[in-house]
Amino acid sequence: MPSPEAEIVNHIRRFRFEHGEMTQDNLAKQAGVTRHTIMALEAGKYFPSLLLAFRIARVFGAPVEQVFEYHARESD
Amino acid sequence: MSDSEKWAWWTLGVVALTIAAYGAFGAFLGHGPATFSVFALLALTSVPASSRRYFKGRRSDEREQQISSKALRAGFSAFWLAFCGFIMAIYFTKGWNATLTVPVWALMETLFWATTLIWGVEALTTIVLYRGGPHA
């Protein structure tokens, strides 16, 4: 089973910027998580559940695959 | 710093204080009810739970829950290892058919040490997981 660490990237920071420099706190409140979780997500240190990924994408009004990208490795 | 991390630092402080007080009381007063009474300090671990924020019904998110469950598992794993080690030590030192006469205070103290161990490891694991690793 491939490790997800190197393969899932997110564009939360860019989407926040495109949404009028939405603060991490604001996004966290709308997604129902703490600001620390948003910080960890942006730093690529934490990978969200499907539910949270969809909730974040919904806040930005974008499809989940635009906010989160899966990069398949050669071995997959 | 998140609430869970604050709780972990607080608990670690209480555990350290309890161990230090036990050592100090034991050194100066010997083993007795006074030394045993330091375990009352463990009640301080409940102080963060009595904060206003807790009673406001603040819920933790999925990342915090993952860290919390991993930390709890680490605490009980440490307890299980210590328990097995303790039983094995008794077996090797006293033998299979030995009968032990244990005073009640020793049983109670063992219970408090087990609680101290579980909370200590749980708090330490929480801090480690917040500072590094896949959940940082």
Backbone of each chain as ProteinMPNN parsed JSONL, in Angstrom:
{"seq_chain_A": "MPSPEAEIVNHIRRFRFEHGEMTQDNLAKQAGVTRHTIMALEAGKYFPSLLLAFRIARVFGAPVEQVFEYHARESD", "coords_chain_A": {"N_chain_A": [[0.852, -1.2, 0.0], [0.699, 2.133, -0.963], [2.39, 4.938, 0.527], [0.661, 7.794, 1.669], [1.884, 10.199, 2.17], [3.673, 11.565, 0.391], [2.128, 12.105, -1.738], [-0.334, 13.417, -1.773], [-1.317, 16.598, -2.358], [-2.259, 19.893, -1.357], [-4.16, 22.842, -2.167], [-4.92, 24.829, -0.46], [-3.928, 27.2, 0.647], [-3.642, 28.851, -1.647], [-6.299, 28.959, -2.525], [-7.436, 30.27, -0.357], [-6.238, 32.732, -0.633], [-7.318, 33.518, -3.065], [-9.871, 33.888, -2.288], [-10.341, 36.444, -1.228], [-8.207, 36.768, 0.618], [-8.883, 35.059, 2.754], [-8.948, 34.312, 6.178], [-7.103, 31.891, 8.146], [-8.423, 31.228, 10.419], [-11.051, 31.918, 9.846], [-11.632, 30.126, 7.746], [-11.299, 27.764, 9.173], [-13.402, 27.904, 11.014], [-15.597, 27.784, 9.295], [-15.25, 25.29, 8.174], [-15.431, 23.697, 10.317], [-13.333, 22.944, 12.015], [-10.271, 23.244, 13.995], [-8.056, 26.117, 14.004], [-5.459, 25.283, 14.104], [-5.505, 22.847, 12.846], [-5.992, 23.583, 10.214], [-3.628, 24.951, 9.75], [-1.813, 22.819, 9.953], [-2.659, 21.313, 7.792], [-2.107, 23.013, 5.61], [0.612, 23.086, 5.807], [1.199, 20.63, 4.944], [1.404, 18.569, 6.694], [-0.586, 17.131, 7.753], [-3.162, 14.947, 6.742], [-6.368, 15.181, 5.538], [-9.588, 13.686, 6.418], [-11.936, 12.206, 4.11], [-14.375, 13.434, 4.452], [-13.731, 15.896, 5.684], [-12.144, 16.991, 3.666], [-14.019, 17.364, 1.639], [-15.647, 19.192, 2.933], [-13.988, 21.424, 3.179], [-13.507, 21.993, 0.491], [-16.057, 22.693, -0.232], [-16.423, 25.044, 1.179], [-14.84, 26.742, -0.33], [-16.231, 26.613, -2.634], [-15.517, 24.933, -4.681], [-14.622, 22.023, -6.703], [-13.582, 19.041, -5.039], [-11.301, 17.853, -6.078], [-9.895, 19.939, -7.104], [-8.952, 21.335, -4.998], [-7.573, 19.467, -3.51], [-4.985, 17.378, -4.56], [-4.09, 14.345, -6.057], [-1.157, 12.703, -6.595], [-0.12, 10.222, -8.533], [2.266, 7.633, -8.11], [5.001, 6.093, -9.886], [5.11, 3.455, -9.158], [2.522, 2.776, -8.515]], "CA_chain_A": [[0.0, 0.0, 0.0], [1.578, 3.297, -1.04], [2.251, 5.927, 1.598], [0.042, 8.992, 1.096], [2.595, 11.404, 2.567], [4.321, 12.31, -0.685], [1.308, 12.082, -2.942], [-1.504, 14.3, -1.734], [-0.976, 18.004, -2.115], [-3.474, 20.712, -1.347], [-3.998, 24.241, -2.592], [-5.743, 25.616, 0.465], [-3.354, 28.552, 0.763], [-3.986, 29.598, -2.865], [-7.746, 29.198, -2.517], [-7.712, 31.314, 0.641], [-5.794, 33.995, -1.242], [-8.284, 33.868, -4.115], [-11.148, 34.242, -1.65], [-10.157, 37.688, -0.471], [-7.28, 36.549, 1.751], [-9.631, 34.461, 3.864], [-8.012, 33.919, 7.248], [-7.142, 30.475, 8.545], [-9.45, 31.13, 11.462], [-12.346, 31.959, 9.163], [-11.795, 28.841, 7.06], [-11.451, 26.729, 10.203], [-14.769, 27.986, 11.563], [-16.563, 27.329, 8.282], [-15.053, 23.851, 7.926], [-15.711, 22.986, 11.566], [-12.11, 22.416, 12.645], [-9.501, 24.295, 14.66], [-7.082, 26.804, 13.134], [-4.241, 24.469, 14.101], [-5.666, 21.796, 11.832], [-5.794, 24.235, 8.912], [-2.181, 25.202, 9.649], [-1.16, 21.533, 9.692], [-3.025, 20.921, 6.42], [-1.354, 23.854, 4.669], [2.03, 22.71, 5.889], [1.331, 19.281, 4.388], [1.764, 17.631, 7.767], [-1.761, 16.347, 8.109], [-4.004, 14.631, 5.591], [-7.73, 15.158, 6.085], [-10.515, 12.633, 6.025], [-12.713, 12.584, 2.923], [-15.422, 14.357, 4.889], [-13.151, 17.229, 5.879], [-11.711, 17.48, 2.353], [-15.224, 17.857, 0.955], [-16.143, 20.396, 3.632], [-13.094, 22.533, 2.82], [-13.779, 22.317, -0.916], [-17.376, 23.342, -0.259], [-16.231, 26.432, 1.647], [-14.29, 27.5, -1.47], [-17.127, 26.463, -3.777], [-14.75, 24.279, -5.753], [-14.601, 20.557, -6.585], [-12.539, 18.597, -4.105], [-10.056, 17.528, -6.797], [-9.131, 21.169, -7.379], [-8.313, 21.752, -3.739], [-6.638, 18.385, -3.15], [-4.519, 16.651, -5.745], [-3.406, 13.082, -5.815], [-0.129, 12.447, -7.602], [0.207, 8.795, -8.539], [3.68, 7.335, -8.323], [5.259, 5.088, -10.93], [4.908, 2.107, -8.635], [1.09, 2.51, -8.295]], "C_chain_A": [[0.886, 1.248, 0.0], [1.333, 4.269, 0.106], [1.68, 7.209, 1.019], [0.871, 10.249, 1.306], [3.12, 12.222, 1.387], [3.383, 12.539, -1.867], [0.094, 12.993, -2.938], [-1.036, 15.722, -1.433], [-2.268, 18.811, -2.11], [-3.143, 22.16, -1.718], [-4.822, 25.171, -1.714], [-5.25, 27.06, 0.553], [-3.76, 29.411, -0.429], [-5.484, 29.935, -2.895], [-8.128, 30.269, -1.495], [-7.39, 32.689, 0.064], [-6.822, 34.47, -2.273], [-9.667, 34.236, -3.545], [-10.951, 35.417, -0.7], [-9.292, 37.535, 0.748], [-8.047, 36.057, 2.988], [-8.649, 33.999, 4.943], [-8.156, 32.418, 7.557], [-8.253, 30.257, 9.562], [-10.848, 31.074, 10.841], [-12.639, 30.625, 8.471], [-12.054, 27.724, 8.077], [-12.878, 26.717, 10.754], [-15.788, 27.438, 10.561], [-16.449, 25.83, 8.02], [-15.288, 23.017, 9.19], [-14.503, 22.317, 12.188], [-11.393, 23.562, 13.36], [-8.521, 24.926, 13.665], [-5.789, 25.995, 13.027], [-4.312, 23.361, 13.044], [-5.48, 22.378, 10.435], [-4.299, 24.507, 8.695], [-1.438, 23.92, 9.292], [-1.438, 21.048, 8.27], [-2.192, 21.703, 5.406], [0.137, 23.497, 4.661], [2.269, 21.307, 5.32], [1.69, 18.245, 5.426], [0.588, 16.759, 8.19], [-2.627, 16.153, 6.882], [-5.432, 14.41, 6.076], [-8.521, 13.923, 5.686], [-11.255, 13.117, 4.782], [-13.754, 13.631, 3.285], [-14.888, 15.778, 5.032], [-12.697, 17.829, 4.547], [-12.904, 18.057, 1.589], [-15.742, 19.145, 1.609], [-15.308, 21.614, 3.264], [-13.366, 22.976, 1.379], [-15.099, 23.069, -1.037], [-17.283, 24.805, 0.192], [-15.739, 27.304, 0.486], [-15.198, 27.436, -2.698], [-16.429, 25.831, -4.959], [-14.834, 22.759, -5.605], [-13.407, 20.122, -5.737], [-11.21, 18.324, -4.819], [-9.261, 18.77, -7.204], [-8.381, 21.639, -6.129], [-7.256, 20.719, -3.311], [-6.272, 17.611, -4.406], [-3.809, 15.387, -5.338], [-2.409, 12.843, -6.951], [0.282, 10.985, -7.522], [1.688, 8.607, -8.792], [3.796, 6.249, -9.38], [4.881, 3.693, -10.459], [3.425, 1.76, -8.453], [0.449, 1.814, -9.492]], "O_chain_A": [[1.736, 1.399, 0.878], [0.21, 4.404, 0.593], [2.154, 7.678, -0.016], [0.594, 11.273, 0.681], [3.016, 13.449, 1.392], [3.791, 13.102, -2.883], [-0.449, 13.306, -3.998], [-0.441, 15.995, -0.391], [-3.242, 18.456, -2.774], [-2.007, 22.619, -1.595], [-5.353, 26.178, -2.183], [-6.036, 28.007, 0.538], [-4.174, 30.558, -0.26], [-5.877, 31.048, -3.243], [-9.028, 31.074, -1.734], [-8.131, 33.657, 0.235], [-7.151, 35.653, -2.345], [-10.507, 34.814, -4.235], [-11.344, 35.377, 0.466], [-9.59, 38.098, 1.801], [-7.88, 36.566, 4.096], [-7.638, 33.367, 4.639], [-9.174, 31.788, 7.269], [-8.93, 29.228, 9.556], [-11.702, 30.291, 11.255], [-13.731, 30.07, 8.59], [-12.907, 26.861, 7.872], [-13.48, 25.658, 10.934], [-16.718, 26.721, 10.932], [-17.437, 25.178, 7.684], [-15.337, 21.789, 9.135], [-14.616, 21.261, 12.811], [-11.849, 24.705, 13.333], [-8.205, 24.344, 12.627], [-5.113, 26.015, 11.998], [-3.307, 22.996, 12.436], [-4.879, 21.741, 9.57], [-3.777, 24.316, 7.597], [-0.548, 23.923, 8.441], [-0.575, 20.453, 7.624], [-1.642, 21.131, 4.464], [0.816, 23.6, 3.639], [3.411, 20.857, 5.227], [2.212, 17.179, 5.103], [0.76, 15.768, 8.9], [-2.808, 17.071, 6.081], [-5.678, 13.554, 6.926], [-8.168, 13.213, 4.744], [-11.205, 14.299, 4.445], [-13.991, 14.582, 2.54], [-15.504, 16.737, 4.567], [-12.844, 19.03, 4.322], [-12.8, 19.116, 0.97], [-16.21, 20.06, 0.93], [-15.843, 22.703, 3.061], [-13.446, 24.169, 1.086], [-15.23, 23.978, -1.857], [-17.968, 25.68, -0.338], [-16.162, 28.451, 0.335], [-14.958, 28.128, -3.687], [-16.72, 26.159, -6.11], [-15.086, 22.258, -4.51], [-12.361, 20.771, -5.732], [-10.136, 18.53, -4.254], [-8.1, 18.67, -7.6], [-7.32, 22.257, -6.213], [-6.187, 21.075, -2.814], [-7.132, 17.24, -5.205], [-3.025, 15.37, -4.389], [-2.786, 12.789, -8.122], [0.944, 10.561, -6.574], [2.292, 9.328, -9.586], [2.821, 5.579, -9.72], [4.403, 2.862, -11.231], [3.088, 0.593, -8.258], [-0.747, 1.521, -9.468]]}, "seq_chain_B": "MSDSEKWAWWTLGVVALTIAAYGAFGAFLGHGPATFSVFALLALTSVPASSRRYFKGRRSDEREQQISSKALRAGFSAFWLAFCGFIMAIYFTKGWNATLTVPVWALMETLFWATTLIWGVEALTTIVLYRGGPHA", "coords_chain_B": {"N_chain_B": [[-1.243, 27.337, 20.592], [-3.056, 24.384, 21.04], [-6.064, 23.398, 22.886], [-5.893, 20.741, 23.731], [-3.168, 20.319, 23.75], [-2.375, 22.097, 25.682], [-3.639, 20.921, 27.864], [-2.108, 18.586, 27.969], [0.464, 19.532, 28.646], [-0.085, 20.606, 31.139], [-0.942, 18.31, 32.564], [1.379, 16.789, 32.432], [3.014, 18.369, 33.996], [1.704, 18.141, 36.476], [2.051, 15.424, 36.96], [4.853, 15.3, 37.122], [5.236, 16.937, 39.352], [3.94, 15.419, 41.304], [5.548, 13.123, 41.397], [7.975, 14.273, 42.202], [7.22, 15.352, 44.687], [6.547, 13.031, 46.031], [9.016, 11.764, 46.153], [10.446, 13.648, 47.708], [8.955, 13.775, 50.122], [9.157, 11.119, 50.85], [11.897, 10.92, 51.301], [12.325, 12.632, 53.471], [10.352, 12.075, 55.403], [9.991, 9.388, 55.437], [8.359, 6.238, 54.647], [4.945, 6.46, 54.693], [1.614, 7.515, 55.767], [1.724, 10.27, 55.18], [3.446, 10.495, 53.013], [2.03, 8.982, 51.212], [-0.134, 10.615, 50.828], [0.531, 12.47, 48.884], [-0.41, 11.701, 46.475], [-2.819, 12.846, 46.186], [-2.393, 15.099, 44.815], [-2.73, 14.44, 42.189], [-5.293, 14.976, 41.582], [-5.308, 17.488, 40.581], [-5.147, 17.275, 37.87], [-7.638, 17.47, 36.866], [-8.252, 20.093, 36.657], [-8.004, 21.614, 34.126], [-10.258, 20.612, 32.806], [-12.29, 21.826, 34.099], [-12.467, 24.283, 33.074], [-13.957, 27.226, 31.615], [-14.297, 27.088, 28.866], [-14.442, 24.369, 28.319], [-16.891, 23.678, 29.456], [-18.492, 25.098, 27.825], [-18.89, 23.5, 25.778], [-17.048, 22.989, 23.798], [-15.916, 21.322, 20.972], [-13.628, 18.801, 19.867], [-11.689, 18.531, 16.84], [-11.241, 16.273, 13.968], [-8.483, 15.767, 13.712], [-7.459, 16.338, 16.241], [-8.841, 14.43, 17.685], [-7.731, 12.1, 16.645], [-5.086, 12.329, 17.545], [-5.564, 12.329, 20.272], [-6.675, 9.744, 20.687], [-4.551, 8.126, 19.922], [-2.671, 8.851, 21.82], [-3.901, 8.011, 24.173], [-3.944, 5.283, 23.714], [-1.208, 4.806, 23.746], [-0.652, 5.376, 26.405], [-2.06, 3.333, 27.781], [-0.798, 1.142, 26.672], [1.744, 1.416, 27.728], [1.132, 1.017, 30.397], [0.265, -1.649, 30.277], [2.609, -2.953, 29.496], [4.205, -2.37, 31.73], [2.735, -3.667, 33.677], [2.866, -6.367, 32.837], [5.634, -6.706, 33.004], [5.99, -6.345, 35.739], [4.561, -8.523, 36.827], [6.041, -10.613, 35.711], [8.475, -10.118, 36.941], [7.866, -10.663, 39.61], [7.316, -13.369, 39.38], [9.835, -14.393, 38.603], [11.427, -13.707, 40.777], [10.151, -14.593, 43.112], [9.103, -17.049, 42.502], [6.952, -19.669, 41.162], [4.999, -20.83, 42.842], [4.792, -19.205, 45.017], [3.407, -17.418, 47.826], [2.018, -14.3, 48.272], [1.996, -11.737, 50.674], [0.428, -8.872, 50.875], [0.297, -5.548, 51.956], [-2.53, -3.351, 52.332], [-2.042, -0.65, 51.697], [-0.006, -0.861, 49.862], [-1.221, -1.95, 47.629], [-2.998, 0.086, 47.003], [-1.232, 2.138, 46.47], [0.059, 1.116, 44.246], [-1.999, 1.231, 42.432], [-2.31, 4.009, 42.185], [0.197, 4.672, 41.144], [0.019, 3.399, 38.716], [-1.988, 4.898, 37.489], [-0.661, 7.335, 37.387], [1.377, 6.678, 35.626], [-0.042, 6.065, 33.253], [-1.327, 8.552, 32.673], [0.925, 10.199, 32.484], [2.381, 9.12, 30.284], [0.436, 9.376, 28.335], [0.108, 12.168, 28.212], [2.688, 12.941, 27.451], [2.923, 11.674, 24.954], [0.912, 13.018, 23.586], [2.0, 15.606, 23.451], [4.301, 15.109, 21.929], [3.145, 14.214, 19.518], [1.793, 16.507, 18.707], [3.887, 18.176, 18.218], [5.473, 17.008, 16.286], [5.717, 14.47, 13.727], [3.062, 12.753, 11.875], [0.792, 14.207, 12.491], [1.305, 16.778, 13.173]], "CA_chain_B": [[-1.271, 26.016, 21.23], [-4.447, 23.925, 21.162], [-6.503, 23.042, 24.239], [-5.387, 19.402, 24.072], [-1.741, 20.446, 24.045], [-2.302, 22.755, 27.004], [-3.989, 19.89, 28.842], [-0.981, 17.657, 28.061], [1.536, 20.183, 29.416], [-0.574, 20.706, 32.518], [-0.925, 16.963, 33.147], [2.78, 16.403, 32.601], [3.478, 19.135, 35.157], [1.114, 17.542, 37.684], [2.721, 14.123, 37.152], [6.22, 15.594, 37.587], [5.1, 17.469, 40.714], [3.579, 14.293, 42.177], [6.738, 12.281, 41.56], [8.95, 15.03, 42.993], [6.711, 15.446, 46.059], [6.644, 11.686, 46.614], [10.44, 11.567, 46.455], [10.837, 14.543, 48.814], [8.285, 13.312, 51.348], [9.741, 9.809, 51.195], [13.259, 11.123, 51.812], [12.335, 13.317, 54.777], [9.398, 11.536, 56.384], [9.901, 7.932, 55.35], [7.141, 5.764, 53.998], [3.802, 6.503, 55.597], [0.421, 8.191, 55.231], [2.071, 11.592, 54.646], [3.994, 10.277, 51.667], [0.928, 8.482, 50.373], [-1.094, 11.698, 50.566], [0.914, 13.304, 47.732], [-1.179, 11.29, 45.291], [-3.974, 13.757, 46.082], [-2.025, 16.11, 43.814], [-3.211, 13.999, 40.87], [-6.617, 15.585, 41.355], [-5.092, 18.735, 39.825], [-5.297, 17.024, 36.427], [-9.014, 17.782, 36.453], [-8.444, 21.547, 36.587], [-8.341, 22.107, 32.779], [-11.615, 20.202, 32.433], [-13.272, 22.699, 34.732], [-12.396, 25.613, 32.465], [-15.22, 27.678, 31.024], [-14.362, 26.658, 27.482], [-14.869, 22.973, 28.329], [-18.322, 23.62, 29.736], [-19.203, 25.703, 26.711], [-19.147, 22.419, 24.835], [-16.127, 23.045, 22.672], [-15.624, 19.968, 20.503], [-12.341, 18.677, 19.176], [-11.873, 18.098, 15.459], [-10.777, 14.911, 13.676], [-7.041, 15.641, 13.97], [-7.287, 16.284, 17.692], [-9.351, 13.13, 18.146], [-6.733, 11.079, 16.287], [-3.968, 12.473, 18.473], [-6.05, 11.931, 21.591], [-6.826, 8.288, 20.787], [-3.208, 7.537, 19.86], [-2.022, 9.112, 23.114], [-4.542, 7.138, 25.161], [-3.445, 3.926, 23.426], [0.191, 4.754, 24.21], [-0.708, 5.326, 27.869], [-2.472, 1.996, 28.231], [0.255, 0.199, 26.261], [2.808, 1.534, 28.729], [0.612, 0.361, 31.599], [0.251, -3.086, 30.031], [4.011, -3.389, 29.533], [4.654, -2.305, 33.124], [2.001, -4.715, 34.405], [3.464, -7.67, 32.467], [6.983, -6.711, 33.569], [5.834, -6.495, 37.186], [4.155, -9.916, 37.078], [7.193, -11.472, 35.371], [9.5, -9.903, 37.972], [7.424, -11.413, 40.802], [7.48, -14.788, 39.055], [11.256, -14.765, 38.594], [12.062, -13.517, 42.092], [9.463, -15.346, 44.174], [8.768, -18.41, 42.066], [5.607, -19.909, 40.658], [4.044, -21.202, 43.892], [4.928, -18.33, 46.188], [2.225, -16.689, 48.291], [2.405, -12.94, 48.645], [1.168, -11.007, 51.631], [0.623, -7.47, 50.483], [-0.552, -4.614, 52.71], [-3.513, -2.613, 51.521], [-1.463, 0.592, 51.172], [0.814, -1.172, 48.683], [-2.156, -2.116, 46.505], [-3.512, 1.418, 46.642], [-0.142, 2.902, 45.876], [0.266, 0.564, 42.902], [-3.075, 1.786, 41.604], [-1.99, 5.417, 41.911], [1.357, 4.718, 40.238], [-0.464, 3.011, 37.383], [-2.683, 6.079, 36.958], [0.38, 8.33, 37.081], [2.067, 6.214, 34.417], [-0.932, 6.224, 32.09], [-1.482, 9.981, 32.372], [2.227, 10.735, 32.076], [2.685, 8.688, 28.911], [-0.594, 9.97, 27.459], [0.435, 13.593, 28.04], [3.941, 13.026, 26.692], [2.621, 11.301, 23.562], [0.134, 14.122, 22.999], [2.937, 16.702, 23.135], [5.162, 14.661, 20.818], [2.355, 14.163, 18.28], [1.485, 17.878, 18.271], [5.126, 18.867, 17.806], [6.08, 16.38, 15.117], [4.948, 13.332, 13.256], [2.088, 12.982, 10.808], [-0.356, 15.024, 12.896], [1.774, 18.086, 13.674]], "C_chain_B": [[-2.734, 25.594, 21.445], [-4.779, 23.545, 22.608], [-5.935, 21.693, 24.682], [-3.913, 19.47, 24.467], [-1.539, 21.105, 25.413], [-2.606, 21.752, 28.103], [-2.784, 18.967, 29.065], [0.156, 18.254, 28.893], [1.161, 20.276, 30.891], [-0.462, 19.349, 33.217], [0.5, 16.503, 33.4], [3.387, 17.111, 33.818], [2.976, 18.528, 36.459], [1.802, 16.21, 38.006], [4.136, 14.338, 37.71], [6.203, 16.085, 39.032], [4.81, 16.338, 41.701], [4.805, 13.412, 42.456], [7.771, 12.975, 42.443], [8.518, 15.1, 44.46], [6.828, 14.096, 46.769], [8.09, 11.41, 47.042], [10.875, 12.387, 47.661], [10.235, 14.085, 50.14], [8.895, 12.002, 51.821], [11.114, 9.965, 51.831], [13.256, 11.703, 53.226], [11.459, 12.65, 55.844], [9.331, 10.011, 56.397], [8.572, 7.526, 54.73], [5.986, 5.73, 54.987], [2.645, 7.237, 54.973], [0.74, 9.554, 54.614], [2.598, 11.474, 53.224], [2.891, 9.844, 50.706], [-0.006, 9.622, 49.955], [-0.722, 12.553, 49.357], [0.133, 12.914, 46.471], [-2.456, 12.129, 45.125], [-3.69, 14.846, 45.045], [-2.536, 15.742, 42.421], [-4.585, 14.587, 40.541], [-6.494, 16.884, 40.554], [-5.249, 18.528, 38.317], [-6.694, 17.391, 35.943], [-9.242, 19.281, 36.301], [-8.747, 22.047, 35.164], [-9.759, 21.755, 32.366], [-12.668, 21.115, 33.044], [-13.243, 24.11, 34.14], [-13.725, 25.945, 31.789], [-15.405, 27.117, 29.617], [-14.893, 25.227, 27.368], [-16.378, 22.884, 28.512], [-19.149, 24.305, 28.662], [-19.468, 24.673, 25.615], [-18.255, 22.465, 23.616], [-15.742, 21.625, 22.26], [-14.285, 19.938, 19.785], [-12.597, 18.2, 17.749], [-11.192, 16.749, 15.234], [-9.284, 14.719, 13.966], [-6.776, 15.519, 15.465], [-7.758, 14.948, 18.254], [-8.367, 12.011, 17.833], [-5.55, 11.117, 17.251], [-4.366, 11.96, 19.848], [-6.147, 10.411, 21.714], [-5.47, 7.587, 20.721], [-2.497, 7.683, 21.207], [-2.585, 8.199, 24.197], [-4.047, 5.697, 24.982], [-2.017, 3.767, 23.933], [0.239, 4.637, 25.727], [-1.05, 3.939, 28.372], [-1.474, 0.92, 27.8], [1.39, 0.206, 27.278], [2.394, 0.842, 30.022], [0.676, -1.156, 31.445], [1.672, -3.656, 30.089], [4.526, -3.427, 30.972], [4.014, -3.419, 33.945], [2.624, -6.083, 34.13], [4.864, -7.78, 33.07], [6.962, -6.967, 35.067], [5.498, -7.95, 37.542], [5.326, -10.861, 36.82], [8.275, -11.351, 36.445], [9.147, -10.68, 39.247], [7.657, -12.911, 40.58], [8.948, -15.211, 39.152], [11.912, -14.633, 39.975], [11.442, -14.402, 43.183], [9.147, -16.79, 43.783], [7.285, -18.567, 41.789], [4.584, -20.117, 41.781], [4.088, -20.302, 45.124], [3.599, -17.664, 46.547], [2.675, -15.314, 48.762], [1.438, -12.362, 49.67], [1.428, -9.526, 51.392], [-0.273, -6.57, 51.321], [-1.451, -3.8, 51.789], [-2.899, -1.353, 50.919], [-0.64, 0.343, 49.91], [-0.072, -1.333, 47.439], [-2.663, -0.755, 46.024], [-2.44, 2.256, 45.959], [0.148, 2.424, 44.451], [-0.763, 1.137, 41.937], [-2.773, 3.238, 41.218], [-0.785, 5.552, 40.974], [0.947, 4.356, 38.818], [-1.172, 4.189, 36.711], [-1.675, 7.149, 36.533], [1.096, 7.964, 35.778], [1.212, 6.457, 33.172], [-1.062, 7.701, 31.707], [-0.174, 10.602, 31.88], [2.542, 10.4, 30.631], [1.691, 9.303, 27.927], [-0.264, 11.443, 27.168], [1.689, 13.764, 27.176], [3.711, 12.713, 25.211], [1.842, 12.408, 22.866], [1.067, 15.253, 22.569], [3.802, 16.335, 21.93], [4.386, 14.69, 19.496], [1.974, 15.56, 17.782], [2.72, 18.571, 17.715], [5.757, 18.269, 16.557], [5.201, 15.249, 14.65], [3.865, 13.715, 12.273], [0.925, 13.882, 11.195], [0.026, 16.451, 13.247], [1.104, 19.249, 12.957]], "O_chain_B": [[-3.539, 26.363, 21.97], [-3.887, 23.393, 23.442], [-5.549, 21.514, 25.837], [-3.466, 18.782, 25.385], [-0.659, 20.724, 26.185], [-1.937, 21.72, 29.137], [-2.472, 18.609, 30.201], [0.74, 17.575, 29.738], [1.99, 20.051, 31.773], [0.054, 19.26, 34.331], [0.802, 15.91, 34.435], [4.169, 16.526, 34.567], [3.725, 18.414, 37.43], [2.095, 15.91, 39.164], [4.559, 13.654, 38.642], [7.049, 15.696, 39.838], [5.367, 16.304, 42.798], [5.058, 13.014, 43.593], [8.37, 12.353, 43.32], [9.337, 14.932, 45.364], [7.164, 14.029, 47.952], [8.349, 10.897, 48.13], [11.586, 11.889, 48.534], [10.928, 14.016, 51.155], [9.121, 11.793, 53.013], [11.463, 9.25, 52.77], [14.069, 11.324, 54.069], [11.787, 12.662, 57.03], [8.691, 9.418, 57.265], [7.767, 8.373, 54.341], [6.054, 5.04, 56.004], [2.675, 7.554, 53.784], [0.106, 9.955, 53.637], [2.236, 12.257, 52.346], [2.83, 10.279, 49.556], [-0.591, 9.595, 48.872], [-1.566, 13.292, 48.849], [0.031, 13.695, 45.525], [-3.087, 12.122, 44.068], [-4.608, 15.435, 44.474], [-2.749, 16.614, 41.579], [-4.979, 14.679, 39.378], [-7.457, 17.326, 39.927], [-5.459, 19.487, 37.574], [-6.908, 17.599, 34.749], [-10.312, 19.7, 35.861], [-9.672, 22.843, 34.999], [-10.4, 22.522, 31.647], [-13.802, 21.173, 32.567], [-13.91, 25.016, 34.639], [-14.505, 25.059, 31.441], [-16.504, 26.725, 29.224], [-15.672, 24.902, 26.472], [-17.058, 22.122, 27.825], [-20.363, 24.118, 28.592], [-20.181, 24.945, 24.649], [-18.647, 22.037, 22.53], [-15.3, 20.826, 23.086], [-13.866, 20.921, 19.175], [-13.604, 17.544, 17.481], [-10.642, 16.154, 16.161], [-8.866, 13.649, 14.408], [-5.968, 14.697, 15.898], [-7.155, 14.403, 19.178], [-8.179, 11.092, 18.631], [-5.074, 10.08, 17.713], [-3.605, 11.249, 20.505], [-5.745, 9.848, 22.731], [-5.261, 6.572, 21.385], [-1.817, 6.767, 21.671], [-1.845, 7.678, 25.031], [-3.772, 4.991, 25.953], [-1.657, 2.725, 24.482], [1.057, 3.899, 26.276], [-0.404, 3.427, 29.286], [-1.319, -0.095, 28.48], [1.927, -0.84, 27.644], [3.2, 0.167, 30.663], [1.087, -1.863, 32.364], [1.898, -4.719, 30.667], [5.191, -4.378, 31.384], [4.66, -4.034, 34.794], [2.879, -6.859, 35.051], [5.236, -8.832, 33.589], [7.794, -7.702, 35.6], [6.09, -8.525, 38.455], [5.578, -11.784, 37.594], [8.911, -12.338, 36.816], [10.016, -11.277, 39.881], [8.13, -13.621, 41.467], [9.263, -16.259, 39.716], [12.845, -15.369, 40.294], [12.144, -14.894, 44.066], [8.948, -17.644, 44.646], [6.473, -17.71, 42.138], [3.451, -19.645, 41.693], [3.484, -20.614, 46.151], [2.775, -17.386, 45.675], [3.606, -15.192, 49.558], [0.221, -12.488, 49.541], [2.51, -9.009, 51.674], [-1.481, -6.799, 51.393], [-1.146, -3.6, 50.613], [-3.186, -1.01, 49.772], [-0.569, 1.185, 49.016], [0.291, -0.903, 46.344], [-2.745, -0.483, 44.827], [-2.708, 2.982, 45.002], [0.444, 3.226, 43.565], [-0.455, 1.478, 40.795], [-2.96, 3.637, 40.069], [-0.753, 6.436, 40.118], [1.451, 4.92, 37.847], [-0.981, 4.446, 35.523], [-1.809, 7.776, 35.482], [1.38, 8.825, 34.945], [1.69, 6.987, 32.169], [-0.92, 8.052, 30.536], [-0.175, 11.431, 30.97], [2.921, 11.27, 29.847], [2.063, 9.702, 26.824], [-0.347, 11.896, 26.027], [1.739, 14.618, 26.29], [4.235, 13.396, 24.331], [2.083, 12.703, 21.695], [0.944, 15.79, 21.468], [4.007, 17.148, 21.029], [4.909, 15.138, 18.476], [1.847, 15.776, 16.577], [2.619, 19.444, 16.853], [6.496, 18.952, 15.848], [4.074, 15.086, 15.119], [3.761, 14.876, 11.879], [0.147, 14.286, 10.331], [-0.843, 17.256, 13.585], [1.389, 20.407, 13.261]]}, "name": "protein", "num_of_chains": 2, "seq": "MPSPEAEIVNHIRRFRFEHGEMTQDNLAKQAGVTRHTIMALEAGKYFPSLLLAFRIARVFGAPVEQVFEYHARESDMSDSEKWAWWTLGVVALTIAAYGAFGAFLGHGPATFSVFALLALTSVPASSRRYFKGRRSDEREQQISSKALRAGFSAFWLAFCGFIMAIYFTKGWNATLTVPVWALMETLFWATTLIWGVEALTTIVLYRGGPHA"}
